Amino acid sequence: MTGRTAAVTGATGFLGTHLCERLLADGWAVRGLSRPSSDRGRLADSEVEWYVGDLFDGPTLRSLVDGADAVFHLAGVGLWSADPDTVVRVNRDGTANVLEACRDSDDVGRLVFTSTAGTRRPGNGDAFADEEDVADPIGAYQEGKAAAERLVDRYADGDDGGDAVTVHPTSVFGPGDESFTPQLLAMGLEPTMPAHLPGGLSIVGVDDVVDGIVRAYERGETGDHYILGGENLTYDRAVRRIADAANGSAMPARVRVPATAIRAAGPVAETVGAVTNRQVFPFNRDMARLATERLFYTSQKASEELGYEYRPLEAHLPETLEWYREEFMD
Ligand SMILES: NC(=O)c1ccc[n+]([C@@H]2O[C@H](COP(=O)([O-])OP(=O)(O)OC[C@H]3O[C@@H](n4cnc5c(N)ncnc54)[C@H](OP(=O)(O)O)[C@@H]3O)[C@@H](O)[C@H]2O)c1
């Protein structure tokens, strides 16, 4: 369908760039929020109409969302790039501001909020987490996202007719990502990266997540939450499959860091972080524990209700490896 207008926060980010490209290809008119400092990257010469400001600039947010058929709220920050107070403020209060702008408009369509699967964790003894497995937040990022989810739920449940759904991507893999993807690929490709983590995770290709976000807009139930996951893999398996797919041109990671060593690193990172006010992976002892666990997710609800599908890691590797080699290798 053409003739629809989308407002996208986080348009200049990894996921936002892929979403904008998909929406433009589908015939949407796309408005993107861009900070004065944002690097618009591949979208610089695109048809995106830019609204310059940030999540704390009410007038810009109001003009961004007013008259939009869809508001895709993706802007957020993680502990890689900001201190814990900023992380909570941007993820929670920034979302409150987007909702406020939507409330102020008498002509705005559905909001799709991109949270994280991290606000869910498998219950005791369960292999996978689903949407119902709401977990106690660990760290500022999960705290901010969990608080934002409550605000979005309230907007969708309220008397003022707000229409909103929340999606929960797992670990997103693909070209243009500056955090998770290069770390995972480095573990599989670089002989100088001999160690990897003992736990496991759900890895989802960026195009699959983008498709899930669009499907949540089109078919989601207002007020509902949808996990958008991919293959559940131990780090071991993921790293081996990356090395295999790269045709054995690199040594697979061999030495596994014992869980005890990673747990021990938690308190050290916590102390260093407190003293220097800088984040040092794995940030603190709770997150260190998480890095040793199998954080597996089921996307069954999104699959049944939205028609969401994900592809295996290998489907995303050729394009991602090409990007990685250009960006990070000689
Ligand atoms: N990548 C993943 O694995 C993953 C998994 C689960 C959930 N998510 C969520 O998905 C969303 C997008 O993630 P991503 O990986 O694309 O992150 P990203 O590449 O770091 O992009 C973040 C985006 O948010 C914008 N932003 C940050 N602070 C802002 C502020 N104060 N005002 C306005 N814009 C601001 C950034 O603008 P600049 O370009 O100016 O920095 C950028 O466009 C985030 O909410 C993230 O929490 C990501």
The ligand as a Tripos MOL2 file, in Angstrom:
@<TRIPOS>MOLECULE
LIG
   48    52     1     0     0
SMALL
NO_CHARGES

@<TRIPOS>ATOM
      1 N1         20.7540   -3.6800   18.0740 N.am      1 LIG1
      2 C1         20.2320   -4.5880   18.8800 C.2       1 LIG1
      3 O1         20.7570   -5.7080   19.0120 O.2       1 LIG1
      4 C2         18.9610   -4.2780   19.6500 C.ar      1 LIG1
      5 C3         18.3330   -5.3380   20.3290 C.ar      1 LIG1
      6 C4         17.1550   -5.0660   21.0340 C.ar      1 LIG1
      7 C5         16.6460   -3.7900   21.0400 C.ar      1 LIG1
      8 N2         17.2910   -2.7810   20.3750 N.ar      1 LIG1
      9 C6         16.7000   -1.4430   20.4370 C.3       1 LIG1
     10 O2         16.4570   -1.0130   19.1160 O.3       1 LIG1
     11 C7         16.6290    0.3950   19.0330 C.3       1 LIG1
     12 C8         17.6040    0.7060   17.9240 C.3       1 LIG1
     13 O3         18.8410    0.0680   18.2180 O.3       1 LIG1
     14 P1         20.1270    0.2390   17.2930 P.3       1 LIG1
     15 O4         20.9290   -0.9990   17.4530 O.co2     1 LIG1
     16 O5         19.7200    0.6940   15.9470 O.co2     1 LIG1
     17 O6         20.8840    1.4070   18.0680 O.3       1 LIG1
     18 P2         21.8390    2.5440   17.4940 P.3       1 LIG1
     19 O7         22.4920    2.1190   16.2170 O.co2     1 LIG1
     20 O8         22.7210    2.9250   18.6320 O.co2     1 LIG1
     21 O9         20.8610    3.7360   17.1700 O.3       1 LIG1
     22 C9         20.2610    4.5040   18.1820 C.3       1 LIG1
     23 C10        19.4820    5.6350   17.5540 C.3       1 LIG1
     24 O10        18.8800    6.4100   18.5990 O.3       1 LIG1
     25 C11        19.2440    7.7750   18.3990 C.3       1 LIG1
     26 N3         19.2910    8.4900   19.6760 N.ar      1 LIG1
     27 C12        20.0210    8.2210   20.7690 C.ar      1 LIG1
     28 N4         19.8120    9.1470   21.7180 N.ar      1 LIG1
     29 C13        18.9210   10.0290   21.2030 C.ar      1 LIG1
     30 C14        18.3050   11.2070   21.6860 C.ar      1 LIG1
     31 N5         18.5750   11.6860   22.9060 N.pl3     1 LIG1
     32 N6         17.4610   11.8690   20.8730 N.ar      1 LIG1
     33 C15        17.1970   11.4120   19.6250 C.ar      1 LIG1
     34 N7         17.7460   10.2970   19.1130 N.ar      1 LIG1
     35 C16        18.6020    9.6220   19.8970 C.ar      1 LIG1
     36 C17        20.5990    7.7200   17.7350 C.3       1 LIG1
     37 O11        20.8940    8.9670   17.1290 O.3       1 LIG1
     38 P3         22.4040    9.3440   16.6810 P.3       1 LIG1
     39 O12        22.5670    8.7590   15.3120 O.co2     1 LIG1
     40 O13        22.4220   10.8290   16.6920 O.co2     1 LIG1
     41 O14        23.3250    8.7440   17.6900 O.co2     1 LIG1
     42 C18        20.3460    6.6050   16.7410 C.3       1 LIG1
     43 O15        19.6050    7.0680   15.6510 O.3       1 LIG1
     44 C19        17.1030    0.8650   20.3890 C.3       1 LIG1
     45 O16        16.0150    1.3940   21.1130 O.3       1 LIG1
     46 C20        17.6230   -0.3950   21.0330 C.3       1 LIG1
     47 O17        17.5020   -0.3340   22.4350 O.3       1 LIG1
     48 C21        18.4330   -3.0070   19.6690 C.ar      1 LIG1
@<TRIPOS>BOND
     1     1     2 1
     2     2     3 2
     3     2     4 1
     4     4     5 ar
     5     4    48 ar
     6     5     6 ar
     7     6     7 ar
     8     7     8 ar
     9     8     9 1
    10     8    48 ar
    11     9    10 1
    12     9    46 1
    13    10    11 1
    14    11    12 1
    15    11    44 1
    16    12    13 1
    17    13    14 1
    18    14    15 2
    19    14    16 1
    20    14    17 1
    21    17    18 1
    22    18    19 2
    23    18    20 1
    24    18    21 1
    25    21    22 1
    26    22    23 1
    27    23    24 1
    28    23    42 1
    29    24    25 1
    30    25    26 1
    31    25    36 1
    32    26    27 ar
    33    26    35 ar
    34    27    28 ar
    35    28    29 ar
    36    29    30 ar
    37    29    35 ar
    38    30    31 1
    39    30    32 ar
    40    32    33 ar
    41    33    34 ar
    42    34    35 ar
    43    36    37 1
    44    36    42 1
    45    37    38 1
    46    38    39 2
    47    38    40 1
    48    38    41 1
    49    42    43 1
    50    44    45 1
    51    44    46 1
    52    46    47 1
@<TRIPOS>SUBSTRUCTURE
     1 LIG1         1 GROUP 0 **** ****
